[in-house]
Amino acid sequence: MSKEELNRTLAKLRADYVDQLPGTVGEMEVLWQGVVAGELPSSKLVDLARMAHSIAGSGTTFGLPDASRAARELETFLDKFGESGRMPGPAEQATVPALFAALRQAAARH
């Protein structure tokens, strides 16, 4: 593979990542809302933390360091509850929309 072909392939991978990221964040928000509403078990917080961890690791790789930072903040928050199995209280839940908003904004900047 030539350098030019490699660059095109990498650009395509980045574009695909950037295109799918808002949908992934949206899925995460729906999952969060289901947990908060009691429609899904609090054990789903582990899944949410894992999704945030994935974005935290891949965001920088694909040129979105702000998305990585925002995802890491969300992951850190969720880990506290996923590990303990405890559901966040109302005051703690109130911080999550801001964490998702920061992640959405970072995902939209590219």
C-alpha positions in Angstrom: 0.0 0.0 0.0 1.4 3.4 -0.9 1.6 6.3 1.5 -1.2 8.0 -0.4 -3.4 4.9 -0.2 -2.7 4.6 3.5 -3.6 8.3 4.1 -6.9 7.8 2.2 -7.7 4.7 4.2 -6.9 6.5 7.5 -8.9 9.5 6.4 -11.9 7.2 5.7 -11.6 5.5 9.0 -11.5 8.9 10.8 -14.5 10.1 8.8 -16.5 7.0 9.7 -15.6 7.3 13.3 -16.6 11.0 13.4 -19.9 10.2 11.6 -20.9 7.4 14.0 -19.8 9.1 17.2 -22.9 11.3 17.7 -25.1 8.2 17.3 -23.1 6.3 19.9 -23.4 9.3 22.3 -27.2 9.3 21.6 -27.4 5.6 22.4 -25.6 6.2 25.6 -28.0 9.0 26.6 -31.0 6.7 25.9 -29.4 4.0 28.0 -28.8 6.5 30.8 -32.4 7.7 30.7 -33.6 4.1 30.9 -31.6 3.5 34.0 -32.7 6.7 35.7 -36.4 6.0 34.8 -36.0 2.5 36.3 -36.8 0.8 33.0 -33.3 -0.7 32.9 -31.3 -2.1 35.8 -28.6 0.0 37.4 -26.1 -2.7 36.3 -26.3 -1.0 32.9 -24.1 1.7 34.3 -21.2 -0.7 33.8 -22.1 -0.8 30.1 -22.3 3.0 29.9 -18.9 3.3 31.6 -17.5 0.8 29.1 -18.9 2.8 26.2 -17.4 6.0 27.6 -14.1 4.2 28.1 -14.1 3.2 24.5 -14.6 6.8 23.3 -12.0 8.0 25.8 -9.5 5.7 24.2 -10.4 6.1 20.6 -11.2 9.8 20.4 -7.6 10.9 20.5 -6.6 8.2 18.0 -9.1 9.7 15.5 -8.2 13.3 16.2 -10.9 14.2 18.7 -9.0 14.8 22.0 -11.8 16.9 23.4 -14.2 13.9 23.0 -11.7 11.7 24.7 -11.5 14.1 27.7 -15.3 14.5 27.9 -15.7 10.7 27.7 -13.1 10.1 30.4 -15.0 12.5 32.7 -18.2 10.6 32.1 -16.5 7.3 32.5 -14.9 8.4 35.8 -18.3 9.5 37.1 -20.1 6.3 36.0 -17.3 4.0 37.4 -18.2 5.1 40.9 -21.6 3.6 40.5 -21.0 0.7 38.2 -18.4 -0.7 40.6 -20.6 -0.4 43.7 -23.9 -1.3 42.0 -25.3 1.8 43.7 -27.6 4.1 41.7 -26.6 7.7 41.7 -28.8 9.9 43.8 -30.8 12.9 42.4 -28.0 15.4 43.0 -25.5 13.1 41.3 -27.9 12.4 38.5 -28.2 16.1 37.9 -24.6 16.3 36.8 -24.9 13.7 34.0 -26.7 15.9 31.4 -23.8 18.4 31.5 -21.3 15.5 31.0 -23.3 14.3 28.0 -23.6 17.8 26.6 -19.8 18.2 26.8 -19.4 14.9 25.0 -21.9 15.8 22.4 -20.3 19.1 21.7 -16.8 17.6 21.5 -18.1 14.9 19.2 -19.6 17.6 16.9 -16.3 19.5 16.6 -14.1 18.0 14.0 
